[in-house]
Amino acid sequence: MKKTILAAAVFATFVTGAAKAEETSTHDVTFNAALTSDYRFRGVSQARLDPALQLGADYVHAPTGLYVGTWLTNIKWIKDAGGKGSNLEWDLYAGKTGEIGGGFKYDVGGLYYYYPGNEVNPNANTFELYGQIGYGPAYFKYSHALTNLFGAANSKNSPYYDLGADFDVGAGVTLTTHVGYQKVKGAPNGSSYTDWKIGVSKTFEQLAGLTFALDYVDTDYKEGFAPRSPDGKNLAKSGIVFTVSKTF
């Protein structure tokens, strides 16, 4: 808050500090950064089983639950799919969270996956609407593509179902569980698949608030349908993913 009179600014130091605290609780802006051994999206490596650096920012208006955010990561899957263009994924999203009653929470919004300069045909850029219901540590989320799904032809209206739960198991350790199903409309049988993950994470305040996570991920992609790298690596195979992240 700007003051036009110096004396008033000095006199109101305490009040101004309280106002800033109130503003922070009303308008919450956070940033996040992560380094991961492999960027897995719905069970499939987006970085050819190599490390990825990820950065993001979020704004939340606490009284209404409205939020907007952005997130970036390096990728390699567009080139692996035979396309040309950027090695960057840039996500833009907005939505609203709130309480339904009886302990239930909701989260609804839209997410745009943007791949600058991609030359995949059809275009790889994808827009999904999503809705999530949560209760305690558990949630169910449904995502629906209003465009073709990540460059797959005739795949508009493809759904993704996501069921998971995060449990506090003590000593600051969180156990994460997830199972999802990706239906790819207009694609041959075998293109749709199930993925799952189980992992643990812990934040260490004595290490500058860094969070360390270790996850086991896998899919049931049928033989011959799993996406592969140019040198033949199965990008949907089971694997361990290690991530170090921080929110500030």
N, C-alpha and C positions, 0 to 999 in steps of 0.2 A: 504494500500500500504506500503510495507516494504522499509525502506531506509537503505543502507549499510554505509552511512557516517553520523555521528551524526550532523555535522554542516549543512549538506543539509537538514536534517530532521527539525532542528530548524528554518532554513531560510524559509522553505516551509510550515510552520504551517497553514497559511491562505489558501494556495492553496490546501493542503491536505484536509482541512475541506470542501472546495468547491467540491473536487473530491468525498468525501464521500457522500455529499448531492446528487450529480449526480448519484452515484452508487445506493443509496437508491431508487431514483426515477426510475432507470432502473431495478433493481432487488428488488422486493417488497416481503418481507417475513412477514407474520402475523400469529398470534396464536389466538385461540378462545377457550373459555370455557363457558359452560352453565349448569344450573341446571333447570330441567323442571319437572312439576308435573306429566307428562305422555308423553312418547315418542310415538307420533303418526306418522306413515308412511303411506301415502296415505289413511289417515282416520282411520287406524287400529292401536290399541295399541300394541306396541312391548314389553312392560314392564308390562303387566298384570294390567294396569291402575295405576301402581305405579310410583314413581319418577325415574328419570334417570339423571346420570351425564355424560356429553359429552365434549370431548376435540378434538381439531383439529389444523391443521397447513396448510398453503398455501404458495406457491411460485408463483409469477407472473413475467414474463419477459415483461416489459411494451412495448418495441419497437415492439415486434412481437405478443403480446397478448397470448403467450403460457403460460400455467399454469399446475402445478401439486399440489396435496394435499392429505391429509389423515384425517380421522375422526373416532373417537371411541365412543361407548356408551354401557351401559349395557342393556341387553334384557332378556326376559323370554319366548319368543314365541316358540323357538325350543322345550323346554320342554313341553310347552302347546300343541304342535302338536304331542307329543308322542315320540319325539326324545331325544337323549342324547348329552352331550358335553358342549361346552362353553356357558357362559352367556354374551358373548361379540360379538358385531358387529364391524368389522373393515373395513372401506371403503377406497379404493384407487382409485384415479381418475386423469385424465389428459385431457387437451383439449386446445382449442384456441378460443379467442374472437376477435371481430373486428367490423368495420363499413362496412355496405353494401353500404350506400349512401341514400340520401333522408331522413335521420333521423332513418333509420333502423339499428339495431345491430344484430349480430349473436353470438352464442356460440355452439360449437360442441365438442364432446369428448366421452370418455368411462369411465364407473364406475364399479368397481368390489366390490361386497358385500361379505366379507369373514367372516365366522363364525368358528373360530378355533376349531378343534376337533369335529365338529358336526357329528352326526350319523343319520341324517335324510336320508331316502331312498325314492326318489333320493336325492342326496346331496343338501344341502340348498344354497351353494355358488352360486352366480348369477353374470353374467356379462351383462351389458347393454351398448349399444351405444345410444347417445342422440344428438338431434339438437334443437336449440332454436332460434326463431326470436323475437326480441323486438322492440317496437316503443313507445317512450314516457314512460309512466308508465306501459304499458301493454306488455304481452309476450305470446307466444305459444310455448310449448315444447313437443317434441315427443321422447319417450324412447322405445327402442326395445331390448328385451332379446335375446341374442345369445346362451343362455343356458336354461335349465329348470328354471322356475321362482320360486325361493325360495322354492325348494323342491316339487313343484307340478309336478306330472308325465306327460310326453308328452306335456309339456307346452312351449317348445322352440318356439321362435318367437312371444311371447306374447307382445302386445304393451301397452303403457300407454300414454294417452293424457292429457296434463296439460295446462289449460288456466287461466291466472291470471293478476292482476294489483296491484301496490302499489301506493297509493295516499298520497301526502303531504297535510294534512288537516289543517296545521297551528300549531303554538306553539310547533313545533318540533315533532308533532304526525304524525305517518304514519298509514294509513288505508290499511290493506292487504286483498285482496280477491283472492279466488282460487276455481276452480272446475276441477276435474279430472275424467277420466274414465279408469279403469283397465280391460282390456280384458285378460282372462286367457284361452289360447288355450288348447284344449284337455280336458277341465274340464266340468262337468255337467252344464246345464243352472242354473243360480243363483249364480255361482261362480264369474262371472264378475259383476262389480258394479261401481257406481259413488260415489265419495266423494267430499266434499266441506268444505271450511273454510272461516271465516271472523274474522278479529282481528285488534287490535291496538297495537302499540309499540311506545316507546319513550326512547331516550338516555338521561341520566342525567349526565352531565359533573361534577356537584358538588358532585356526588356520585361515584367518581372514574371512570366515563365513563360507568357505568353499563346501560344496556338496559333492560327495562321491557316490556314484551309482554303478552297480554291476547287474546286468540283465542277460538272461538267456532268452533268445528269440528263435522262432521256428515257423514253418508253414507246411501245408500239405499239398503244395503244388505237384501236379501229376507230371510224370516223366515226359519230357519233350515240350512242356508248356512253360516251365520256369524261365524267367528272363536270365540271360547270360551275358557276360562281358565278351569283348572281342577275342580274348584268349581262352574262352570256354568256361570260365568260372560260373558256377551256379550262384546267382545273386539272391536267391531265396532259401539258401541252405541254412541249417541251424548254426547258431554261433553265439559267442559271448561278446557283449558290448560293454565297454568301460567308458564312463563319462565323468568329467569334472566340470562343474558349473558354479556360477555365482549370480545372485540377484542383488541389485543395489539401486 
